[in-house]
């Protein structure tokens, strides 16, 4: 009989996604170089955001996400985009913390 793997804990998922995003950001920096810091920052933010959004949607489809890179995260008084106010769990992510140091 095959052994069933228990579901990944939230903290385990967060650690794994942080490591994957870090590896991705290193590749983005190696590809883009430091010639245009604004373009490097934008590329890093977008790549990490897309990775984290996709993985959370796949791994925790019932959870809501608030990402610094989402347009609605900056709107004051914005309606409950993505069901964040009614969700049982909300992931709050900053896809690239330390953008100045990164670029």
N, CA, C and O atoms as a MOPAC input file, in Angstrom:
PM7 MOZYME 1SCF
protein

 N      0.84900 1    -1.17000 1     0.00000 1
 C      0.00000 1     0.00000 1     0.00000 1
 C      0.90100 1     1.24200 1     0.00000 1
 O      1.82100 1     1.32300 1     0.81500 1
 N      0.65800 1     2.21600 1    -0.90000 1
 C      1.50000 1     3.41600 1    -0.95000 1
 C      1.28300 1     4.28600 1     0.28600 1
 O      0.18000 1     4.37000 1     0.82600 1
 N      2.34900 1     4.91600 1     0.70800 1
 C      2.27000 1     5.82900 1     1.83600 1
 C      1.77200 1     7.17900 1     1.34600 1
 O      2.29100 1     7.72900 1     0.37500 1
 N      0.78200 1     7.69700 1     2.01100 1
 C      0.24600 1     8.99800 1     1.63700 1
 C      1.08300 1    10.10100 1     2.28000 1
 O      1.45300 1    10.01800 1     3.45100 1
 N      1.36500 1    11.10700 1     1.51100 1
 C      2.10600 1    12.25200 1     2.02600 1
 C      1.10300 1    13.22800 1     2.62900 1
 O      0.13500 1    13.60600 1     1.96900 1
 N      1.32300 1    13.64100 1     3.87500 1
 C      0.37700 1    14.59500 1     4.46000 1
 C      0.46100 1    15.93500 1     3.73900 1
 O      1.49300 1    16.26000 1     3.15200 1
 N     -0.60600 1    16.70600 1     3.78000 1
 C     -0.57900 1    18.00900 1     3.12100 1
 C      0.51900 1    18.89700 1     3.70700 1
 O      0.84200 1    18.80900 1     4.89200 1
 N      1.07900 1    19.74400 1     2.86600 1
 C      2.12000 1    20.66400 1     3.29600 1
 C      1.52000 1    21.69300 1     4.25200 1
 O      0.43000 1    22.21100 1     4.01000 1
 N      2.23200 1    21.98300 1     5.33200 1
 C      1.76600 1    23.00200 1     6.26900 1
 C      1.88200 1    24.38200 1     5.62200 1
 O      2.61900 1    24.56600 1     4.65400 1
 N      1.15400 1    25.33100 1     6.16200 1
 C      1.23900 1    26.69800 1     5.64200 1
 C      2.65100 1    27.25200 1     5.80000 1
 O      3.17000 1    27.90100 1     4.89200 1
 N      3.26500 1    27.00300 1     6.93400 1
 C      4.62900 1    27.51900 1     7.13500 1
 C      5.61600 1    26.83200 1     6.19500 1
 O      6.54600 1    27.47200 1     5.70500 1
 N      5.42800 1    25.55100 1     5.93900 1
 C      6.28300 1    24.84500 1     4.98900 1
 C      6.10800 1    25.38200 1     3.58300 1
 O      7.08100 1    25.55500 1     2.84800 1
 N      4.86500 1    25.64500 1     3.21100 1
 C      4.59600 1    26.21900 1     1.89800 1
 C      5.22900 1    27.60800 1     1.79200 1
 O      5.84200 1    27.92900 1     0.77400 1
 N      5.08900 1    28.42400 1     2.82200 1
 C      5.66700 1    29.77200 1     2.80000 1
 C      7.18700 1    29.71100 1     2.64700 1
 O      7.75900 1    30.48000 1     1.87500 1
 N      7.84000 1    28.81100 1     3.36800 1
 C      9.30400 1    28.66500 1     3.25000 1
 C      9.70100 1    28.21600 1     1.85000 1
 O     10.64600 1    28.74400 1     1.26400 1
 N      8.97700 1    27.24400 1     1.32000 1
 C      9.29900 1    26.73400 1    -0.01800 1
 C      9.09700 1    27.81000 1    -1.08200 1
 O      9.92300 1    27.95900 1    -1.98300 1
 N      8.00900 1    28.55100 1    -0.97800 1
 C      7.75700 1    29.60800 1    -1.96000 1
 C      8.76600 1    30.74600 1    -1.83900 1
 O      9.18600 1    31.31300 1    -2.84800 1
 N      9.15300 1    31.07900 1    -0.62000 1
 C     10.17400 1    32.12200 1    -0.43900 1
 C     11.49300 1    31.69400 1    -1.07800 1
 O     12.16400 1    32.50100 1    -1.72100 1
 N     11.86000 1    30.43900 1    -0.90500 1
 C     13.10200 1    29.93600 1    -1.51000 1
 C     13.01100 1    29.95300 1    -3.03400 1
 O     13.95500 1    30.36000 1    -3.71200 1
 N     11.87900 1    29.51000 1    -3.56900 1
 C     11.70900 1    29.51500 1    -5.03400 1
 C     11.72800 1    30.92700 1    -5.59500 1
 O     12.33500 1    31.17800 1    -6.63600 1
 N     11.06400 1    31.85400 1    -4.90600 1
 C     11.05500 1    33.24600 1    -5.36100 1
 C     12.46700 1    33.82900 1    -5.29600 1
 O     12.86800 1    34.56700 1    -6.19600 1
 N     13.21600 1    33.51100 1    -4.25700 1
 C     14.59700 1    33.98600 1    -4.14800 1
 C     15.46000 1    33.47800 1    -5.28700 1
 O     16.23900 1    34.23700 1    -5.86300 1
 N     15.32900 1    32.19900 1    -5.61800 1
 C     16.08500 1    31.63100 1    -6.74000 1
 C     15.70000 1    32.31200 1    -8.05200 1
 O     16.56400 1    32.60900 1    -8.87800 1
 N     14.41100 1    32.55700 1    -8.24000 1
 C     13.92800 1    33.22800 1    -9.43400 1
 C     14.50200 1    34.65100 1    -9.51400 1
 O     14.93800 1    35.08600 1   -10.58000 1
 N     14.49900 1    35.35700 1    -8.40600 1
 C     15.00900 1    36.72600 1    -8.39300 1
 C     16.50100 1    36.77600 1    -8.71500 1
 O     16.96000 1    37.71200 1    -9.37000 1
 N     17.24900 1    35.79200 1    -8.26700 1
 C     18.67500 1    35.73800 1    -8.61800 1
 C     18.84900 1    35.54200 1   -10.12100 1
 O     19.73700 1    36.14000 1   -10.72800 1
 N     18.00000 1    34.70400 1   -10.72200 1
 C     18.06400 1    34.50500 1   -12.17200 1
 C     17.67600 1    35.78200 1   -12.91900 1
 O     18.30200 1    36.12900 1   -13.92100 1
 N     16.65100 1    36.47700 1   -12.43600 1
 C     16.23200 1    37.73200 1   -13.07100 1
 C     17.37100 1    38.73800 1   -13.02000 1
 O     17.65600 1    39.40500 1   -14.01400 1
 N     18.01900 1    38.85100 1   -11.87700 1
 C     19.12000 1    39.81300 1   -11.73700 1
 C     20.28600 1    39.42700 1   -12.64200 1
 O     20.91600 1    40.30100 1   -13.23900 1
 N     20.58000 1    38.15300 1   -12.75300 1
 C     21.67500 1    37.70500 1   -13.62500 1
 C     21.35200 1    37.97900 1   -15.09700 1
 O     22.24000 1    38.32400 1   -15.87600 1
 N     20.09200 1    37.82500 1   -15.46900 1
 C     19.67600 1    38.05100 1   -16.84500 1
 C     19.65100 1    39.53400 1   -17.20200 1
 O     20.12500 1    39.92300 1   -18.27000 1
 N     19.10200 1    40.36300 1   -16.31500 1
 C     18.91700 1    41.78900 1   -16.61300 1
 C     20.14400 1    42.63400 1   -16.30100 1
 O     20.33000 1    43.68900 1   -16.90700 1
 N     20.97500 1    42.19900 1   -15.37900 1
 C     22.11800 1    43.01700 1   -14.98300 1
 C     21.67300 1    44.25800 1   -14.22200 1
 O     20.50100 1    44.40000 1   -13.87400 1
 N     22.62500 1    45.15800 1   -13.96800 1
 C     22.34800 1    46.33800 1   -13.14900 1
 C     22.33400 1    47.63100 1   -13.96100 1
 O     22.32400 1    48.71700 1   -13.38300 1
 N     22.33500 1    47.53300 1   -15.28900 1
 C     22.40300 1    48.71900 1   -16.14000 1
 C     21.20500 1    49.64300 1   -16.00500 1
 O     21.35500 1    50.86100 1   -16.09200 1
 N     20.01800 1    49.08500 1   -15.79200 1
 C     18.79900 1    49.87300 1   -15.65100 1
 C     18.08200 1    49.41900 1   -14.38000 1
 O     17.26400 1    48.50100 1   -14.42500 1
 N     18.38700 1    50.05800 1   -13.24400 1
 C     17.80900 1    49.62300 1   -11.96800 1
 C     16.27800 1    49.59100 1   -11.95400 1
 O     15.68500 1    48.69700 1   -11.35000 1
 N     15.63700 1    50.55800 1   -12.61400 1
 C     14.16900 1    50.58400 1   -12.62100 1
 C     13.61200 1    49.37100 1   -13.37100 1
 O     12.63900 1    48.76100 1   -12.92800 1
 N     14.21800 1    49.02600 1   -14.48900 1
 C     13.76200 1    47.86300 1   -15.25700 1
 C     14.01700 1    46.57200 1   -14.48400 1
 O     13.19500 1    45.65700 1   -14.52100 1
 N     15.14100 1    46.49000 1   -13.79100 1
 C     15.45600 1    45.31200 1   -12.98600 1
 C     14.44200 1    45.15500 1   -11.86400 1
 O     13.94200 1    44.05600 1   -11.62800 1
 N     14.13900 1    46.24200 1   -11.17500 1
 C     13.14400 1    46.20400 1   -10.09900 1
 C     11.79100 1    45.74900 1   -10.63100 1
 O     11.14900 1    44.88000 1   -10.04300 1
 N     11.35900 1    46.33700 1   -11.74700 1
 C     10.06000 1    45.98400 1   -12.32400 1
 C     10.02200 1    44.51200 1   -12.73300 1
 O      9.03000 1    43.82500 1   -12.49000 1
 N     11.09400 1    44.02900 1   -13.34900 1
 C     11.14900 1    42.62500 1   -13.78200 1
 C     11.13500 1    41.68900 1   -12.58000 1
 O     10.45300 1    40.66400 1   -12.60300 1
 N     11.87400 1    42.02700 1   -11.54200 1
 C     11.91300 1    41.19100 1   -10.34700 1
 C     10.57300 1    41.15000 1    -9.63600 1
 O     10.08400 1    40.08000 1    -9.27300 1
 N      9.98000 1    42.32500 1    -9.43900 1
 C      8.66500 1    42.38300 1    -8.79800 1
 C      7.64700 1    41.55200 1    -9.56900 1
 O      6.90700 1    40.77100 1    -8.97000 1
 N      7.60100 1    41.71100 1   -10.89000 1
 C      6.60300 1    41.01700 1   -11.70200 1
 C      6.83400 1    39.50800 1   -11.69000 1
 O      5.88900 1    38.73900 1   -11.51300 1
 N      8.07100 1    39.08500 1   -11.87600 1
 C      8.36400 1    37.64500 1   -11.92300 1
 C      8.01500 1    36.97300 1   -10.59700 1
 O      7.38000 1    35.91800 1   -10.58000 1
 N      8.42700 1    37.58000 1    -9.49300 1
 C      8.15300 1    37.00400 1    -8.18100 1
 C      6.65800 1    37.01100 1    -7.88000 1
 O      6.11800 1    36.02700 1    -7.37600 1
 N      5.99700 1    38.11200 1    -8.18800 1
 C      4.55200 1    38.21600 1    -7.98700 1
 C      3.82700 1    37.10500 1    -8.74600 1
 O      2.98200 1    36.40900 1    -8.18400 1
 N      4.16500 1    36.94500 1   -10.02900 1
 C      3.50100 1    35.93200 1   -10.85000 1
 C      3.72000 1    34.52900 1   -10.30000 1
 O      2.79100 1    33.72300 1   -10.26200 1
 N      4.94200 1    34.23600 1    -9.87600 1
 C      5.24100 1    32.92400 1    -9.30500 1
 C      4.41600 1    32.68500 1    -8.04200 1
 O      3.76200 1    31.65100 1    -7.90900 1
 N      4.44900 1    33.63800 1    -7.12400 1
 C      3.75200 1    33.45600 1    -5.84900 1
 C      2.24200 1    33.36900 1    -6.05400 1
 O      1.58300 1    32.53500 1    -5.43100 1
 N      1.69600 1    34.20500 1    -6.90400 1
 C      0.25400 1    34.16100 1    -7.19100 1
 C     -0.14800 1    32.80600 1    -7.76600 1
 O     -1.13500 1    32.21200 1    -7.33200 1
 N      0.61200 1    32.32200 1    -8.73700 1
 C      0.28500 1    31.04500 1    -9.37600 1
 C      0.37500 1    29.88500 1    -8.38800 1
 O     -0.50500 1    29.02400 1    -8.35100 1
 N      1.42900 1    29.86600 1    -7.59500 1
 C      1.61300 1    28.77100 1    -6.64200 1
 C      0.54700 1    28.78900 1    -5.54600 1
 O      0.03200 1    27.73800 1    -5.16300 1
 N      0.21700 1    29.97400 1    -5.04500 1
 C     -0.81700 1    30.03900 1    -4.01000 1
 C     -2.17800 1    29.64900 1    -4.57700 1
 O     -2.96600 1    28.99600 1    -3.89400 1
 N     -2.46200 1    30.04000 1    -5.81400 1
 C     -3.72000 1    29.64400 1    -6.44100 1
 C     -3.80000 1    28.12900 1    -6.59200 1
 O     -4.86400 1    27.53600 1    -6.41200 1
 N     -2.68000 1    27.51000 1    -6.92000 1
 C     -2.65400 1    26.05500 1    -7.10500 1
 C     -2.68200 1    25.30700 1    -5.76900 1
 O     -3.38800 1    24.30900 1    -5.62400 1
 N     -1.91700 1    25.79300 1    -4.80400 1
 C     -1.76000 1    25.08300 1    -3.53300 1
 C     -2.82900 1    25.41700 1    -2.49600 1
 O     -3.18300 1    24.57500 1    -1.67100 1
 N     -3.33600 1    26.63400 1    -2.53800 1
 C     -4.34600 1    27.07700 1    -1.56500 1
 C     -5.45700 1    27.84100 1    -2.29300 1
 O     -5.62800 1    29.04100 1    -2.08000 1
 N     -6.21300 1    27.14400 1    -3.15300 1
 C     -7.19300 1    27.82500 1    -4.00500 1
 C     -8.31200 1    28.53500 1    -3.24300 1
 O     -8.92700 1    29.45400 1    -3.78400 1
 N     -8.58500 1    28.14000 1    -2.02400 1
 C     -9.66000 1    28.77900 1    -1.25400 1
 C     -9.18400 1    29.99900 1    -0.47100 1
 O     -9.99700 1    30.71800 1     0.11100 1
 N     -7.88600 1    30.23300 1    -0.45300 1
 C     -7.32800 1    31.36200 1     0.29500 1
 C     -7.29800 1    32.61800 1    -0.57100 1
 O     -7.17400 1    32.54200 1    -1.79300 1
 N     -7.41200 1    33.76100 1     0.07500 1
 C     -7.28300 1    35.04100 1    -0.62400 1
 C     -5.82900 1    35.49700 1    -0.52000 1
 O     -5.08600 1    35.04900 1     0.35300 1
 N     -5.43300 1    36.39900 1    -1.43100 1
 C     -4.06400 1    36.90800 1    -1.45600 1
 C     -4.10000 1    38.42100 1    -1.58500 1
 O     -4.85500 1    38.97300 1    -2.38500 1
 N     -3.27700 1    39.07700 1    -0.78800 1
 C     -3.03500 1    40.50400 1    -0.93800 1
 C     -1.56000 1    40.65700 1    -1.25800 1
 O     -0.70200 1    40.37700 1    -0.42200 1
 N     -1.27000 1    41.10100 1    -2.47000 1
 C      0.11200 1    41.29700 1    -2.90500 1
 C      0.35800 1    42.78100 1    -3.10500 1
 O     -0.49600 1    43.50200 1    -3.62100 1
 N      1.52200 1    43.22300 1    -2.69600 1
 C      1.89800 1    44.61900 1    -2.87400 1
 C      1.80200 1    45.03400 1    -4.34200 1
 O      1.58400 1    46.20800 1    -4.64100 1
 N      1.96300 1    44.09100 1    -5.24400 1
 C      1.94400 1    44.40300 1    -6.67400 1
 C      0.55000 1    44.39800 1    -7.28600 1
 O      0.39700 1    44.75400 1    -8.45400 1
 N     -0.46600 1    44.00400 1    -6.53100 1
 C     -1.83600 1    44.05400 1    -7.05200 1
 C     -2.30300 1    45.50400 1    -7.09300 1
 O     -2.10400 1    46.25900 1    -6.14200 1
 N     -2.92100 1    45.87800 1    -8.19400 1
 C     -3.41300 1    47.25700 1    -8.32700 1
 C     -4.39300 1    47.61200 1    -7.22700 1
 O     -4.35600 1    48.72700 1    -6.70700 1
 N     -5.27700 1    46.68100 1    -6.85900 1
 C     -6.29500 1    47.00300 1    -5.85500 1
 C     -5.72600 1    47.13200 1    -4.45000 1
 O     -6.42300 1    47.61500 1    -3.55800 1
 N     -4.48600 1    46.71700 1    -4.22100 1
 C     -3.90400 1    46.83200 1    -2.88400 1
 C     -3.56400 1    48.27700 1    -2.55700 1
 O     -3.36800 1    48.61700 1    -1.39000 1
 N     -3.49200 1    49.12600 1    -3.56600 1
 C     -3.12500 1    50.52300 1    -3.34700 1
 C     -4.33300 1    51.44800 1    -3.29500 1
 O     -4.18800 1    52.63400 1    -2.99800 1
 N     -5.50800 1    50.93200 1    -3.57500 1
 C     -6.69900 1    51.77500 1    -3.63300 1
 C     -7.30500 1    51.94700 1    -2.24300 1
 O     -7.70900 1    50.97400 1    -1.60600 1
 N     -7.36000 1    53.16800 1    -1.79300 1
 C     -7.95700 1    53.46400 1    -0.48700 1
 C     -9.45700 1    53.24100 1    -0.57300 1
 O    -10.10800 1    53.70600 1    -1.50900 1
 N    -10.00200 1    52.53400 1     0.40000 1
 C    -11.43200 1    52.29700 1     0.44100 1
 C    -11.94100 1    51.37300 1    -0.65300 1
 O    -13.13900 1    51.34000 1    -0.93500 1
 N    -11.04000 1    50.62800 1    -1.26500 1
 C    -11.43100 1    49.71700 1    -2.34500 1
 C    -12.31600 1    48.61200 1    -1.78200 1
 O    -12.13700 1    48.16900 1    -0.64800 1
 N    -13.26200 1    48.18200 1    -2.58700 1
 C    -14.13900 1    47.07100 1    -2.19000 1
 C    -13.28900 1    45.83400 1    -1.90100 1
 O    -12.10200 1    45.79400 1    -2.22400 1
 N    -13.88800 1    44.86600 1    -1.31100 1
 C    -13.18900 1    43.65300 1    -0.90800 1
 C    -12.77300 1    42.83700 1    -2.11600 1
 O    -13.35200 1    41.78300 1    -2.38000 1
 N    -11.78300 1    43.30400 1    -2.84900 1
 C    -11.29200 1    42.59700 1    -4.03100 1
 C    -10.75600 1    41.23600 1    -3.62800 1
 O     -9.99700 1    41.10500 1    -2.66800 1
 N    -11.15400 1    40.25600 1    -4.36100 1
 C    -10.65300 1    38.90900 1    -4.11200 1
 C    -11.22900 1    38.25500 1    -2.87200 1
 O    -10.75600 1    37.19100 1    -2.47400 1
 N    -12.22300 1    38.84500 1    -2.25400 1
 C    -12.84100 1    38.23800 1    -1.07900 1
 C    -11.97400 1    38.23800 1     0.16000 1
 O    -12.15000 1    37.39100 1     1.03600 1
 N    -11.04000 1    39.17100 1     0.25200 1
 C    -10.11500 1    39.15500 1     1.38900 1
 C    -10.80300 1    39.36700 1     2.73800 1
 O    -10.37400 1    38.79400 1     3.74000 1
 N    -11.84300 1    40.16500 1     2.78200 1
 C    -12.50200 1    40.43300 1     4.06900 1
 C    -13.32100 1    39.24900 1     4.56100 1
 O    -13.58500 1    39.13500 1     5.75700 1
 N    -13.71600 1    38.38500 1     3.66900 1
 C    -14.55600 1    37.25800 1     4.06100 1
 C    -13.81600 1    35.92100 1     4.01600 1
 O    -14.38000 1    34.88700 1     4.37600 1
 N    -12.58300 1    35.93600 1     3.58500 1
 C    -11.81300 1    34.68900 1     3.48100 1
 C    -11.40900 1    34.17600 1     4.86100 1
 O    -11.20900 1    34.95600 1     5.79100 1
 N    -11.29400 1    32.86600 1     4.97800 1
 C    -10.80400 1    32.27700 1     6.22100 1
 C     -9.31400 1    32.53700 1     6.40800 1
 O     -8.82500 1    32.62600 1     7.53400 1
 N     -8.59700 1    32.65800 1     5.28600 1
 C     -7.15600 1    32.89700 1     5.35700 1
 C     -6.77300 1    33.84700 1     4.23400 1
 O     -7.27100 1    33.74200 1     3.11300 1
 N     -5.87700 1    34.77700 1     4.55400 1
 C     -5.36100 1    35.71600 1     3.56700 1
 C     -3.84200 1    35.68200 1     3.62900 1
 O     -3.25500 1    35.84500 1     4.69800 1
 N     -3.21100 1    35.47200 1     2.49000 1
 C     -1.76400 1    35.52500 1     2.36500 1
 C     -1.40100 1    36.95900 1     1.98800 1
 O     -1.91800 1    37.49200 1     1.00600 1
 N     -0.53300 1    37.57400 1     2.74900 1
 C     -0.08200 1    38.93200 1     2.45400 1
 C      1.36600 1    38.82100 1     1.98900 1
 O      2.24000 1    38.39400 1     2.74300 1
 N      1.60900 1    39.21000 1     0.73900 1
 C      2.94100 1    38.99900 1     0.17300 1
 C      3.53000 1    40.29600 1    -0.37800 1
 O      2.82500 1    41.15500 1    -0.90800 1
 N      4.81300 1    40.39700 1    -0.23500 1
 C      5.60900 1    41.45200 1    -0.87100 1
 C      6.57800 1    40.69400 1    -1.76900 1
 O      7.57500 1    40.16200 1    -1.28100 1
 N      6.30600 1    40.63400 1    -3.07100 1
 C      7.07900 1    39.78100 1    -3.96700 1
 C      8.57700 1    40.06300 1    -3.99400 1
 O      9.37600 1    39.16000 1    -4.24300 1
 N      8.96200 1    41.31500 1    -3.73800 1
 C     10.38200 1    41.66700 1    -3.73900 1
 C     10.62100 1    42.69200 1    -2.65200 1
 O     10.55900 1    43.89800 1    -2.89200 1
 N     10.89500 1    42.20300 1    -1.45200 1
 C     11.17600 1    43.10000 1    -0.33600 1
 C     12.63000 1    43.55400 1    -0.44800 1
 O     13.53300 1    42.73100 1    -0.60200 1
 N     12.84900 1    44.84500 1    -0.37100 1
 C     14.20700 1    45.37500 1    -0.53400 1
 C     14.52300 1    45.67700 1    -1.97600 1
 O     15.60000 1    45.32700 1    -2.45800 1
 N     13.60200 1    46.32500 1    -2.68100 1
 C     13.80600 1    46.56300 1    -4.11000 1
 C     15.01400 1    47.43900 1    -4.38500 1
 O     15.70600 1    47.23800 1    -5.38300 1
 N     15.27900 1    48.40500 1    -3.52200 1
 C     16.44000 1    49.28100 1    -3.73600 1
 C     17.72400 1    48.45700 1    -3.67400 1
 O     18.61000 1    48.61300 1    -4.51500 1
 N     17.81800 1    47.59300 1    -2.68800 1
 C     19.01600 1    46.76500 1    -2.55500 1
 C     19.11400 1    45.76000 1    -3.69100 1
 O     20.21400 1    45.44200 1    -4.14200 1
 N     17.97600 1    45.25500 1    -4.16000 1
 C     17.96400 1    44.30000 1    -5.26200 1
 C     18.48800 1    44.91800 1    -6.54100 1
 O     19.26700 1    44.29700 1    -7.26400 1
 N     18.06100 1    46.15200 1    -6.82600 1
 C     18.42300 1    46.76900 1    -8.10000 1
 C     19.67800 1    47.61300 1    -7.95900 1
 O     20.13300 1    48.21000 1    -8.93500 1

